[in-house]
Amino acid sequence: MQLKSGTTMPKMSDADLRALLAAEKADALSAMAASKLSEERAAALDYYLGDMSRDMPAPDGRSKAVSTDVADTVEGLMPALMDIFTSGDEVVRFEPVGPEDVAAAEQETDYVNHVFMQQNAGFIVLYSFIKDALLSKVGIVKVWWETREEHERETYYDLDDAAFAIIAADPGVEIVAHTERRPANSEIAGSEEAHPDSPPAISHSLLHDVTVRTTRTRQCARVEGVPPEEFGIARNARSIRDTDYCFHDVLRSEARLIAQGYDREQIKRLPSHGVADTIEAQARDTVNEGTQKQGDEGHNTASRLIHVTEHYVRMDYEGNDLLSEDGRKRPDARLYRVTTGGEGEVLKRDGEPDVIEVDEIPFAAMTPVIVTHRFFGRSIADLVMDIQRIKTALLRALLDNAYLANNPRTEVPESHATETTLDDLLVSRPGGIVRTKLPGGLSVIAHPDVGGHVFPLLQYQDATREWRTGVSRQGQGVDPNVLQNQVATIANQMFNAAQAKMKMIARIFAETGIRDLFALLHAVVRKHGSQPQTARLRNQWITVDPRDWKARNDMTINVGLGLGTGTKTEQFAHLNMVIGAQEKAIAAGLVSPKNLYNSAQELTKLAGHKNVGLFFTPPGTPGDPNDPASAPIQPPSDPKAQEAQQRIELEIAKAAADGQLSAQKQQADQQMSVARIAADTQFKREQLKIEFDLKVQQMNAEFALRREQMAAEMALKREQMQLDAQVRHGRGNANAQTHSNITDASTAASSAIDGVRMGGEVG
């Protein structure tokens, strides 16, 4: 019957569940159930710490020296491996699933790396993860989502009523302690002097001393290394993802378990955890951390440690059968997390057994030397432990031989010995006296020097170790004497061979444990991130909402930064070659500013600087208005480009001058044409004016001539009329006289007309 989301009515009884978990745990490979696994890992820890008393106990009076090859090899690998994974900004990079997913993949990459390195102790987690794998066959890390409450206590003194009311009204504040009192007379006087205008009610109000506790809920993804002896897995498992059972033994304090919501009475009944109960834990205990007995006898029961086990098991807990295609029933096996304490008692939370269905097992594992088709591989310690035993035996033999050379055995004839001779011989000090009966009676027994035989053997074992592990003297910093008698090419080949083994270990780590680790971290953040988060990514404050993320299975692990293309010197040389090729390709248009920035970014990372923004600015990034110095500097001109630019500018100036001269010439021609047209117009205007004036004068002359002609004709008519009248009155002499007058008048008129005509033509 379904009760509510996340809880179901169990079909399996508590007794059956405890029996199932006990059987699975007893059959699993772990520190408790697998003696060979536990013994080998404990021996590796002992060898790492230089403790070989179990395998090679030293007799009294003999050398106890130990060759620390396991520690030297592991510590020799750690710097290079840590540099590979942590020297850059990105431990992993999620690949986009399409062109539209590029920006989202970059943001998820930045945020997941930020969660791992900043919100968690990412460097320490990787260090423990890698070191456990090198030393204990397998490294284990756990990823989970943690929700916890953080409390902060603050105390305020001498608050007035108004300030106290503000604090009391805050819903996120819990008042732990509160006292109130009347102010003393001196305080009242001081208050009245400081606030003379305040009403008496305020000046004489109560004063409050209050202690408050603020509770904040913090949610985040947690990543933590798991000691290998605390983890166990089913014997037939090939990987954590495909296993049907694994468990994690942890020690939790009583107070922490109760704070996590487990039943208080049940937790208090659980027995306390005593001393370290496995040989691995004892081997890891270097300063007797677990030998002090503690538990119920302690006075602080809240801090007593309780043994708690988290089981991850696939089982049909609810008893629901599924029908297959052929109609048969099969169990509905699902993955559950079951928490038990003490001797396997299932813990209860909120009155219900802590049996939670989960999506995946929250562990990632890796081994440096894979044994195919097996979960557990071989550790680097497994490859070196026999060499450490051999070198320890050789080193002790060499030192014992040196001790015998300094303090040789002495042959003493009884005939020469006195009662004090043996006592004198047993006291070895510079200038010591040995008393004998006769001189020359003592003879030193000669011991052969084994150094000439031991040193070649030690060198052979060192070469074997270097060949097995890839940790060489050349890789740790070359002594000039090491390569003194070696050809440079041979030495380089040896170094590359050693680097290849180290690169193989790094690649195995990347493709197994580290890939699984970040896949789990991405899934946990994506599933439980219920609200947007603001983080500083790539020197910018970015808001990230994990609810919009996609499921990511395609990722690239950043392996090779330290060893991918050889040594750093070789990588610098290769990168400088690329940058040189880019400089030449600029003229052909084959390189963009983004390409140049990528090269500068890789060069900066290779130099050991994580923050590229301190040295280079991405193309297209505007400068800070408040910081003028942040504006990008304009690139200087190339001499050849500058010469070509000057040539172009000269040609442009020449063309501009020619154009200006042509324009001026054209303008002058236009002005001359305009002047010519104006002159012609003015000439024509003057000519027309002259012609007009002539015509006006001619018309005036003709008009005057006509007027005078008309006047003469009229005068002639009048005279004729007068003459006609005179003729009519006196025909005789009068006719002759009239005729003469008419002739004279006609002559005079003709002369006048001719004169007028001549004057008009001239004028």
BELZI-V685690 format. One record per residue. N is the residue number from 1. PSI is psi in radians with two decimals (* if undefined). Layout:
n=(N | N)
psi=(PSI | PSI)
This chain:
n=(1 | 2 | 3 | 4 | 5 | 6 | 7 | 8 | 9 | 10 | 11 | 12 | 13 | 14 | 15 | 16 | 17 | 18 | 19 | 20 | 21 | 22 | 23 | 24 | 25 | 26 | 27 | 28 | 29 | 30 | 31 | 32 | 33 | 34 | 35 | 36 | 37 | 38 | 39 | 40 | 41 | 42 | 43 | 44 | 45 | 46 | 47 | 48 | 49 | 50 | 51 | 52 | 53 | 54 | 55 | 56 | 57 | 58 | 59 | 60 | 61 | 62 | 63 | 64 | 65 | 66 | 67 | 68 | 69 | 70 | 71 | 72 | 73 | 74 | 75 | 76 | 77 | 78 | 79 | 80 | 81 | 82 | 83 | 84 | 85 | 86 | 87 | 88 | 89 | 90 | 91 | 92 | 93 | 94 | 95 | 96 | 97 | 98 | 99 | 100 | 101 | 102 | 103 | 104 | 105 | 106 | 107 | 108 | 109 | 110 | 111 | 112 | 113 | 114 | 115 | 116 | 117 | 118 | 119 | 120 | 121 | 122 | 123 | 124 | 125 | 126 | 127 | 128 | 129 | 130 | 131 | 132 | 133 | 134 | 135 | 136 | 137 | 138 | 139 | 140 | 141 | 142 | 143 | 144 | 145 | 146 | 147 | 148 | 149 | 150 | 151 | 152 | 153 | 154 | 155 | 156 | 157 | 158 | 159 | 160 | 161 | 162 | 163 | 164 | 165 | 166 | 167 | 168 | 169 | 170 | 171 | 172 | 173 | 174 | 175 | 176 | 177 | 178 | 179 | 180 | 181 | 182 | 183 | 184 | 185 | 186 | 187 | 188 | 189 | 190 | 191 | 192 | 193 | 194 | 195 | 196 | 197 | 198 | 199 | 200 | 201 | 202 | 203 | 204 | 205 | 206 | 207 | 208 | 209 | 210 | 211 | 212 | 213 | 214 | 215 | 216 | 217 | 218 | 219 | 220 | 221 | 222 | 223 | 224 | 225 | 226 | 227 | 228 | 229 | 230 | 231 | 232 | 233 | 234 | 235 | 236 | 237 | 238 | 239 | 240 | 241 | 242 | 243 | 244 | 245 | 246 | 247 | 248 | 249 | 250 | 251 | 252 | 253 | 254 | 255 | 256 | 257 | 258 | 259 | 260 | 261 | 262 | 263 | 264 | 265 | 266 | 267 | 268 | 269 | 270 | 271 | 272 | 273 | 274 | 275 | 276 | 277 | 278 | 279 | 280 | 281 | 282 | 283 | 284 | 285 | 286 | 287 | 288 | 289 | 290 | 291 | 292 | 293 | 294 | 295 | 296 | 297 | 298 | 299 | 300 | 301 | 302 | 303 | 304 | 305 | 306 | 307 | 308 | 309 | 310 | 311 | 312 | 313 | 314 | 315 | 316 | 317 | 318 | 319 | 320 | 321 | 322 | 323 | 324 | 325 | 326 | 327 | 328 | 329 | 330 | 331 | 332 | 333 | 334 | 335 | 336 | 337 | 338 | 339 | 340 | 341 | 342 | 343 | 344 | 345 | 346 | 347 | 348 | 349 | 350 | 351 | 352 | 353 | 354 | 355 | 356 | 357 | 358 | 359 | 360 | 361 | 362 | 363 | 364 | 365 | 366 | 367 | 368 | 369 | 370 | 371 | 372 | 373 | 374 | 375 | 376 | 377 | 378 | 379 | 380 | 381 | 382 | 383 | 384 | 385 | 386 | 387 | 388 | 389 | 390 | 391 | 392 | 393 | 394 | 395 | 396 | 397 | 398 | 399 | 400 | 401 | 402 | 403 | 404 | 405 | 406 | 407 | 408 | 409 | 410 | 411 | 412 | 413 | 414 | 415 | 416 | 417 | 418 | 419 | 420 | 421 | 422 | 423 | 424 | 425 | 426 | 427 | 428 | 429 | 430 | 431 | 432 | 433 | 434 | 435 | 436 | 437 | 438 | 439 | 440 | 441 | 442 | 443 | 444 | 445 | 446 | 447 | 448 | 449 | 450 | 451 | 452 | 453 | 454 | 455 | 456 | 457 | 458 | 459 | 460 | 461 | 462 | 463 | 464 | 465 | 466 | 467 | 468 | 469 | 470 | 471 | 472 | 473 | 474 | 475 | 476 | 477 | 478 | 479 | 480 | 481 | 482 | 483 | 484 | 485 | 486 | 487 | 488 | 489 | 490 | 491 | 492 | 493 | 494 | 495 | 496 | 497 | 498 | 499 | 500 | 501 | 502 | 503 | 504 | 505 | 506 | 507 | 508 | 509 | 510 | 511 | 512 | 513 | 514 | 515 | 516 | 517 | 518 | 519 | 520 | 521 | 522 | 523 | 524 | 525 | 526 | 527 | 528 | 529 | 530 | 531 | 532 | 533 | 534 | 535 | 536 | 537 | 538 | 539 | 540 | 541 | 542 | 543 | 544 | 545 | 546 | 547 | 548 | 549 | 550 | 551 | 552 | 553 | 554 | 555 | 556 | 557 | 558 | 559 | 560 | 561 | 562 | 563 | 564 | 565 | 566 | 567 | 568 | 569 | 570 | 571 | 572 | 573 | 574 | 575 | 576 | 577 | 578 | 579 | 580 | 581 | 582 | 583 | 584 | 585 | 586 | 587 | 588 | 589 | 590 | 591 | 592 | 593 | 594 | 595 | 596 | 597 | 598 | 599 | 600 | 601 | 602 | 603 | 604 | 605 | 606 | 607 | 608 | 609 | 610 | 611 | 612 | 613 | 614 | 615 | 616 | 617 | 618 | 619 | 620 | 621 | 622 | 623 | 624 | 625 | 626 | 627 | 628 | 629 | 630 | 631 | 632 | 633 | 634 | 635 | 636 | 637 | 638 | 639 | 640 | 641 | 642 | 643 | 644 | 645 | 646 | 647 | 648 | 649 | 650 | 651 | 652 | 653 | 654 | 655 | 656 | 657 | 658 | 659 | 660 | 661 | 662 | 663 | 664 | 665 | 666 | 667 | 668 | 669 | 670 | 671 | 672 | 673 | 674 | 675 | 676 | 677 | 678 | 679 | 680 | 681 | 682 | 683 | 684 | 685 | 686 | 687 | 688 | 689 | 690 | 691 | 692 | 693 | 694 | 695 | 696 | 697 | 698 | 699 | 700 | 701 | 702 | 703 | 704 | 705 | 706 | 707 | 708 | 709 | 710 | 711 | 712 | 713 | 714 | 715 | 716 | 717 | 718 | 719 | 720 | 721 | 722 | 723 | 724 | 725 | 726 | 727 | 728 | 729 | 730 | 731 | 732 | 733 | 734 | 735 | 736 | 737 | 738 | 739 | 740 | 741 | 742 | 743 | 744 | 745 | 746 | 747 | 748 | 749 | 750 | 751 | 752 | 753 | 754 | 755 | 756 | 757 | 758 | 759 | 760 | 761 | 762 | 763)
psi=(2.25 | 2.15 | -1.01 | 2.99 | 2.20 | -0.21 | 2.52 | 2.77 | 1.96 | 2.53 | -0.37 | 2.32 | 2.84 | -0.65 | -0.77 | -0.69 | -0.74 | -0.71 | -0.73 | -0.81 | -0.69 | -0.70 | -0.76 | -0.75 | -0.67 | -0.51 | -0.17 | 2.73 | 1.99 | -3.13 | -0.46 | -0.61 | -0.32 | 1.75 | -0.70 | -0.80 | -0.82 | -0.72 | -0.71 | -0.71 | -0.66 | -0.69 | -0.69 | -0.71 | -0.72 | -0.78 | -0.68 | -0.66 | 0.03 | 0.34 | 1.82 | 0.43 | -0.44 | -0.75 | -0.62 | 1.28 | 2.40 | 2.24 | 2.74 | 2.41 | 0.01 | 2.96 | 2.41 | 0.29 | 2.56 | 2.31 | 2.18 | 0.98 | -0.66 | -0.85 | -0.73 | -0.69 | -0.81 | -0.83 | -0.43 | -0.54 | -0.55 | -0.83 | -0.76 | -0.76 | -0.70 | -0.64 | -0.60 | -0.78 | -0.36 | -0.02 | -0.31 | -3.13 | -0.40 | 2.12 | -0.72 | 2.85 | 2.17 | 2.29 | 2.44 | 2.67 | -0.01 | 2.97 | -0.57 | -0.13 | 0.10 | -0.88 | -0.72 | -0.71 | -0.70 | -0.72 | -0.74 | -0.67 | -0.86 | -0.73 | -0.72 | -0.72 | -0.61 | -0.77 | -0.71 | -0.80 | -0.51 | -0.85 | -0.30 | 2.87 | 1.24 | -0.71 | -0.81 | -0.66 | -0.81 | -0.67 | -0.84 | -0.70 | -0.85 | -0.74 | -0.69 | -0.67 | -0.72 | -0.51 | -0.60 | 0.54 | -0.71 | 2.44 | 2.45 | 2.42 | 2.58 | 2.45 | 2.27 | 2.91 | 2.20 | 2.32 | 2.06 | 2.76 | 2.31 | 2.28 | 2.48 | 2.19 | 2.40 | 2.55 | 2.29 | 2.44 | 2.59 | 0.84 | 2.47 | 3.12 | -0.69 | -0.80 | -0.70 | -0.64 | -0.63 | -0.77 | -0.75 | -0.47 | -0.17 | 2.06 | -0.37 | 0.12 | 2.31 | 2.19 | 2.02 | -0.74 | 2.51 | 2.26 | 2.59 | 2.65 | 2.80 | 2.44 | 2.56 | 2.89 | -0.70 | -0.66 | -0.63 | -0.76 | -0.76 | -0.66 | -0.68 | -0.62 | -0.65 | -0.57 | 1.35 | -0.42 | -0.02 | 2.50 | 2.72 | -0.57 | -0.64 | -0.69 | -0.55 | 0.46 | 2.89 | 2.67 | 2.44 | 2.35 | 2.11 | 2.43 | 2.19 | 2.73 | 2.19 | 2.25 | 2.20 | 2.41 | 2.13 | 2.25 | 2.33 | 2.81 | 2.31 | 2.47 | 2.29 | 2.44 | 2.53 | 2.20 | 2.33 | -0.54 | -0.22 | -0.08 | 2.47 | 2.67 | 2.72 | 2.56 | -0.58 | 0.19 | 2.51 | -0.46 | 2.84 | -0.65 | -0.60 | -0.04 | 2.72 | -0.19 | 2.40 | 2.86 | 2.86 | 2.00 | 2.22 | 2.79 | 2.18 | 2.49 | 2.73 | -0.75 | -0.66 | -0.70 | -0.72 | -0.68 | -0.50 | -0.01 | 0.10 | 2.73 | 2.17 | -0.84 | -0.66 | -0.72 | -0.70 | -0.39 | -0.33 | 2.52 | 2.72 | 2.67 | 2.29 | -2.37 | 2.99 | 2.22 | 0.13 | 2.68 | -0.44 | -0.79 | -0.65 | -0.66 | -0.61 | -0.36 | 1.67 | -0.38 | 0.58 | 0.75 | -0.59 | 0.15 | -0.22 | 2.11 | 2.33 | 2.88 | -2.29 | -0.45 | -0.28 | 2.72 | -0.55 | 1.52 | -0.37 | -0.47 | 0.05 | 2.52 | 2.41 | 2.38 | 2.06 | 2.45 | 2.26 | 2.02 | 2.37 | 1.90 | 2.47 | 2.10 | 2.86 | 1.32 | -0.65 | -0.19 | 0.41 | 2.11 | 2.53 | 2.52 | 2.23 | 3.13 | -0.51 | 0.14 | -0.01 | 2.66 | 2.46 | 2.62 | 2.55 | 1.39 | 2.18 | 2.88 | 2.20 | 2.67 | 2.13 | 2.27 | 2.18 | 2.78 | 2.75 | -2.14 | 0.60 | 0.24 | 2.24 | 2.14 | 2.66 | 2.48 | 2.18 | 0.62 | -0.10 | 2.62 | 2.46 | 1.28 | 1.87 | 2.27 | 2.30 | 2.84 | -0.65 | 2.84 | 2.23 | 0.62 | 2.60 | 2.50 | 2.70 | 2.68 | 2.52 | -0.57 | 1.87 | 2.28 | 1.96 | 2.44 | 0.41 | 2.62 | -0.80 | 2.26 | -2.65 | 2.52 | 2.89 | -0.56 | -0.64 | -0.53 | -0.30 | -0.28 | -0.70 | -0.61 | -0.68 | -0.67 | -0.77 | -0.80 | -0.59 | -0.74 | -0.76 | -0.73 | -0.72 | -0.69 | -0.70 | -0.74 | -0.70 | -0.67 | -0.67 | -0.65 | -0.73 | -0.54 | -0.64 | -0.59 | 1.32 | 2.83 | 2.58 | 2.36 | 2.18 | 1.90 | 2.49 | -0.45 | -0.35 | -0.19 | 2.54 | -3.07 | -0.39 | -0.06 | -0.83 | -0.66 | -0.70 | -0.64 | -0.55 | -0.30 | 1.81 | 1.92 | 2.67 | 2.27 | 0.26 | 2.69 | 2.35 | 2.12 | 2.26 | 2.93 | -0.75 | 2.59 | 2.61 | 0.27 | -0.25 | 2.44 | 2.34 | 2.29 | 2.13 | 2.39 | 2.33 | 2.54 | 2.07 | -0.01 | -0.68 | -0.43 | -0.54 | -0.75 | -0.77 | -0.64 | -0.71 | -0.73 | -0.64 | -0.75 | -0.66 | -0.75 | -0.67 | -0.74 | -0.75 | -0.68 | -0.63 | -0.71 | -0.39 | 0.01 | 1.91 | 2.88 | -0.58 | -0.66 | -0.36 | 0.02 | 1.94 | 2.25 | 2.28 | -0.51 | -0.35 | -0.72 | 0.27 | -0.67 | 0.34 | 2.51 | 2.48 | -0.67 | -0.74 | -0.75 | -0.69 | -0.67 | -0.71 | -0.74 | -0.73 | -0.63 | -0.74 | -0.73 | -0.60 | -0.69 | -0.71 | -0.68 | -0.62 | -0.75 | -0.76 | -0.71 | -0.69 | -0.79 | -0.75 | -0.75 | -0.14 | -1.52 | -0.78 | -0.66 | -0.83 | -0.65 | -0.85 | -0.44 | -0.73 | -0.75 | -0.74 | -0.75 | -0.68 | -0.77 | -0.71 | -0.65 | -0.71 | -0.19 | 1.75 | -0.05 | 2.71 | 2.55 | 2.51 | 2.22 | 2.71 | 1.87 | 2.25 | 0.74 | 0.40 | 2.55 | 2.06 | 2.43 | 2.16 | 2.28 | 1.75 | -0.30 | -0.34 | 0.05 | 2.74 | 2.81 | 2.24 | 2.06 | -0.27 | 1.91 | 2.74 | 2.19 | 2.34 | 1.32 | 2.38 | -0.12 | -0.61 | -0.47 | 0.00 | -0.67 | 0.61 | -2.78 | 2.97 | -0.59 | -0.74 | -0.67 | -0.69 | -0.77 | -0.77 | -0.74 | -0.66 | -0.60 | -0.72 | -0.77 | -0.69 | -0.71 | -0.62 | -0.69 | -0.68 | -0.51 | -0.12 | -0.74 | -0.52 | -0.03 | 0.39 | -0.06 | 2.38 | 2.86 | -0.54 | -0.68 | -0.76 | -0.68 | -0.67 | -0.71 | -0.75 | -0.62 | -0.81 | -0.63 | -0.70 | -0.75 | -0.69 | -0.51 | -0.09 | 0.19 | 2.16 | -0.63 | 1.68 | -0.49 | -0.30 | -0.34 | -0.56 | 2.56 | 2.26 | 2.51 | 2.42 | -0.04 | 2.12 | 2.69 | 2.79 | 2.14 | -0.52 | -0.13 | 1.61 | -0.47 | -0.22 | -0.13 | 2.42 | 2.43 | 2.37 | 2.32 | 2.41 | 2.69 | 2.53 | 2.45 | -0.81 | -0.73 | -0.66 | -0.71 | -0.76 | -0.66 | -0.71 | -0.71 | -0.72 | -0.72 | -0.67 | -0.77 | -0.68 | -0.71 | -0.72 | -0.79 | -0.67 | -0.69 | -0.79 | -0.72 | -0.70 | -0.73 | -0.75 | -0.69 | -0.72 | -0.76 | -0.77 | -0.68 | -0.69 | -0.74 | -0.72 | -0.73 | -0.72 | -0.74 | -0.73 | -0.73 | -0.72 | -0.76 | -0.68 | -0.72 | -0.78 | -0.71 | -0.79 | -0.72 | -0.82 | -0.66 | -0.76 | -0.73 | -0.77 | -0.65 | -0.73 | -0.80 | -0.67 | -0.75 | -0.71 | -0.77 | -0.68 | -0.76 | -0.72 | -0.76 | -0.71 | -0.72 | -0.76 | -0.70 | -0.75 | -0.68 | -0.77 | -0.70 | -0.78 | -0.66 | -0.74 | -0.69 | -0.69 | -0.71 | -0.74 | -0.74 | -0.67 | -0.73 | -0.70 | -0.79 | -0.66 | -0.69 | -0.68 | -0.70 | -0.71 | -0.63 | -0.72 | -0.61 | -0.68 | -0.45 | -0.51 | 1.80 | -0.48 | -1.93 | -0.52 | -0.60 | -0.76 | -0.75 | -0.68 | -0.73 | -0.70 | -0.74 | -0.71 | -0.72 | -0.70 | -0.75 | -0.71 | -0.68 | -0.79 | -0.70 | -0.71 | -0.69 | -0.76 | -0.73 | -0.75 | -0.66 | -0.75 | -0.74 | -0.75 | -0.73 | -0.71 | -0.67 | -0.71 | -0.87 | *)
